Amino acid sequence: MLRKAITAVLVLGVSTFVSAGDNTRSISETSEVFIGAELGATMAQGRTGGVFGVENYDDMGLSLGLRLGAQNALWRSMVVVDYFDNDVQNYERAMIQVDYYVMSNRFNTTTFRPYIGLNGGYANYEATGVLDDSGFVYGGQIGFTASVSENIDLDVAYRHSIASPDDLDHIGNVVFGVNYLY
């Protein structure tokens, strides 16, 4: 099941990038492809079986992720793979994120672009008292990108995902990302 979900995410992601079009630097005319990394302050809430005296346990820590995507003047899509681990719980998540740049007509520049978006994918969750639980996750995000050079974008966002596995309730991230446009 996990292999099929990861294959589906990769096929959708690759098809998005193949359809990105001409790979030039002018974001107003065509699409750009990027690769990036992200660091997040993450809060995961999951069921730990009452090991810590509570059925649902909130835990914070750092998450690390990689991203591959394409963007144009109005839209951005990317495949994100991120990982969170601490002493009590951890997850691995692969998802597709689609963002719409709001007010792109108002800001006729590519240096600052706020966005809203949706995400969906698959997560594997493990916690003390829970052996292993996997399933689909879905949610939304809000943030902005800022161009610091012709090839580098910084990305700051809040991403929230609701989980379908029984033992994982939700994941919230404040994410700082760096994208290299090529």
MIDO-282787 format. One record per residue (C-alpha): y, x, z; residue in one letter; chain. Coordinates in Angstrom, 3 decimals, always signed. Each point is the difference from the previous one (the first is absolute). Layout:
BEGIN
Y:X:Z:a:A
...
//
This chain:
BEGIN
+0.000:+0.000:+0.000:m:A
+2.435:+2.779:+0.916:l:A
-0.806:+1.856:-3.211:r:A
+0.714:-3.128:-2.089:k:A
+3.333:-0.613:+1.765:a:A
+1.136:+3.598:-0.460:i:A
-1.035:-0.105:-3.664:t:A
+1.982:-3.214:-0.528:a:A
+3.110:+1.501:+1.647:v:A
-0.262:+3.142:-2.134:l:A
-0.496:-1.949:-3.254:v:A
+3.026:-2.198:+0.733:l:A
+2.070:+3.024:+0.934:g:A
-0.936:+2.026:-3.074:v:A
+0.686:-2.965:-2.296:s:A
+3.448:-0.324:+1.579:t:A
+0.814:+3.639:-0.700:f:A
-1.393:-0.032:-3.535:v:A
+2.311:-2.895:-0.813:s:A
+2.996:+1.826:+1.491:a:A
+1.266:+1.015:-3.422:g:A
+2.057:+3.002:-1.011:d:A
+0.261:+2.649:+2.703:n:A
+3.698:+0.920:-0.216:t:A
+2.620:+0.585:+2.663:r:A
+2.210:-3.000:-0.835:s:A
-1.077:-2.657:+2.467:i:A
+2.245:-2.643:-1.524:s:A
-1.844:+0.079:-3.333:e:A
-3.671:+0.785:+0.721:t:A
-2.505:+0.566:+2.752:s:A
-0.578:+3.096:+2.083:e:A
-3.272:+1.115:+1.543:v:A
-0.051:+1.598:+3.453:f:A
-2.275:+1.518:+2.587:i:A
+0.916:+0.151:+3.659:g:A
-0.888:+0.307:+3.649:a:A
+0.922:-2.109:+2.998:e:A
+0.180:+0.327:+3.748:l:A
+0.088:-3.138:+2.099:g:A
+0.527:-1.136:+3.559:a:A
-2.883:-2.454:+0.188:t:A
-0.973:-2.787:+2.366:m:A
-3.494:-1.387:-0.452:a:A
-1.237:-2.983:+1.980:q:A
-3.721:-0.464:+0.184:g:A
-2.742:-1.402:+2.159:r:A
-1.583:+2.740:+2.077:t:A
-2.499:-2.210:+1.799:g:A
+1.881:+0.025:+3.302:g:A
-0.664:+3.698:+0.675:v:A
+3.580:+0.438:+1.242:f:A
+0.147:-3.280:+1.905:g:A
+1.566:-1.901:-2.886:v:A
-1.707:-1.571:-2.997:e:A
+2.756:+0.963:-2.469:n:A
+1.334:+3.510:+0.214:y:A
+3.283:+1.247:-1.505:d:A
+0.120:+3.694:-0.701:d:A
+2.693:+2.150:-1.595:m:A
-0.212:+3.325:-1.754:g:A
+0.614:+1.840:-3.246:l:A
-1.545:-0.896:-3.336:s:A
-0.200:+2.189:-3.088:l:A
-0.205:-1.206:-3.572:g:A
+0.006:+0.876:-3.669:l:A
+1.484:-2.105:-2.775:r:A
-0.095:-0.161:-3.774:l:A
+2.254:-2.383:-1.877:g:A
+2.337:-1.014:-2.797:a:A
+3.482:-1.513:+0.125:q:A
+2.752:-1.286:-2.249:n:A
+3.420:-1.515:+0.634:a:A
-1.362:-3.195:+1.611:l:A
-3.589:+0.615:+1.142:w:A
-2.186:+2.588:+1.673:r:A
-3.770:-0.059:+0.386:s:A
-2.183:+2.543:+1.731:m:A
-3.392:+0.688:+1.468:v:A
+0.240:+1.114:+3.636:v:A
-2.790:+1.559:+2.040:v:A
+0.837:+0.541:+3.675:d:A
-1.788:+1.061:+3.154:y:A
+0.685:-0.619:+3.704:f:A
-1.978:+1.572:+2.852:d:A
+0.428:+0.441:+3.729:n:A
-2.315:+0.021:+3.004:d:A
-0.646:-3.756:+0.034:v:A
+0.101:-1.364:-3.554:q:A
+0.301:+1.099:-3.616:n:A
+0.114:-1.445:-3.493:y:A
-0.164:+1.064:-3.614:e:A
+1.847:-2.264:-2.423:r:A
+0.310:-0.083:-3.802:a:A
+2.440:-2.496:-1.492:m:A
+2.195:-0.919:-2.907:i:A
+3.679:-0.526:+0.751:q:A
+2.407:-1.771:-2.365:v:A
+3.732:+0.130:+0.736:d:A
+3.011:-1.738:-1.542:y:A
+3.319:+1.858:+0.104:y:A
+2.498:-2.570:+1.253:v:A
+3.637:+0.236:-1.027:m:A
-0.908:+2.426:-2.800:s:A
+2.668:-1.595:-2.198:n:A
+2.580:+0.322:+2.767:r:A
-0.722:+3.694:+0.545:f:A
+0.248:+1.499:-3.477:n:A
-1.306:+3.269:+1.363:t:A
-3.417:+1.380:+0.828:t:A
+1.076:+1.826:+3.163:t:A
-0.520:-2.903:+2.446:f:A
-2.307:-2.950:-0.699:r:A
-1.135:-2.537:+2.636:p:A
-3.277:-1.820:-0.650:y:A
-2.410:-2.670:+1.251:i:A
-3.654:-0.148:-0.890:g:A
-3.593:-1.041:+0.538:l:A
-3.100:+2.037:+0.759:n:A
-3.714:-0.622:-0.044:g:A
-3.100:+2.101:+0.318:g:A
-2.990:+0.948:+2.104:y:A
-0.243:+1.573:+3.469:a:A
-2.743:+1.495:+2.129:n:A
+0.651:-0.295:+3.749:y:A
-1.735:+1.720:+2.913:e:A
+0.790:-0.241:+3.704:a:A
-1.526:+0.755:+3.367:t:A
-2.345:-2.915:+0.666:g:A
-0.105:-0.963:-3.700:v:A
-2.397:+1.856:-2.242:l:A
+1.543:-0.562:-3.409:d:A
+1.758:-2.874:-1.762:d:A
+1.281:-0.193:-3.579:s:A
+1.845:-2.570:-2.060:g:A
+3.051:-0.948:-1.985:f:A
+3.601:+0.447:+1.158:v:A
+3.135:-1.583:-1.437:y:A
+3.663:-0.166:+0.907:g:A
+3.507:+1.010:-0.940:g:A
+2.606:+2.700:+0.325:q:A
+3.735:+0.491:-0.085:i:A
+1.878:+3.254:-0.455:g:A
+2.092:+2.174:-2.285:f:A
-0.302:+3.064:-2.184:t:A
+2.642:+2.683:-0.314:a:A
+0.077:+2.632:-2.737:s:A
+0.756:+3.476:+1.312:v:A
-0.490:+1.731:-3.354:s:A
-1.139:-0.784:-3.520:e:A
-3.661:+0.329:+1.020:n:A
-0.043:-0.881:+3.726:i:A
+0.315:-3.437:+1.621:d:A
-0.048:-0.689:+3.721:l:A
-1.464:-3.307:+1.159:d:A
+0.500:-1.744:+3.361:v:A
-1.811:-3.287:+0.646:a:A
-1.611:-2.368:+2.459:y:A
-3.466:-1.105:-1.184:r:A
-2.006:-2.738:+1.745:h:A
-3.596:-0.840:-0.905:s:A
-2.162:-2.798:+1.363:i:A
-3.704:+0.770:+0.056:a:A
-3.024:-2.136:-0.786:s:A
-2.536:+2.041:+2.022:p:A
-0.819:-1.761:+3.268:d:A
+0.750:+3.033:+2.148:d:A
+3.343:+1.014:-1.581:l:A
+2.943:-2.396:+0.353:d:A
+2.921:+1.758:-1.703:h:A
+1.575:+3.348:-0.856:i:A
+3.746:+0.703:+0.101:g:A
+1.527:+3.214:-1.362:n:A
+3.461:+1.478:-0.120:v:A
-0.534:+2.333:-2.938:v:A
+1.927:+3.022:-1.259:f:A
-1.135:+1.079:-3.478:g:A
+0.876:+2.702:-2.508:v:A
-0.716:-0.605:-3.686:n:A
-0.041:+2.586:-2.768:y:A
+0.952:-1.587:-3.361:l:A
-1.536:+1.596:-3.076:y:A
//
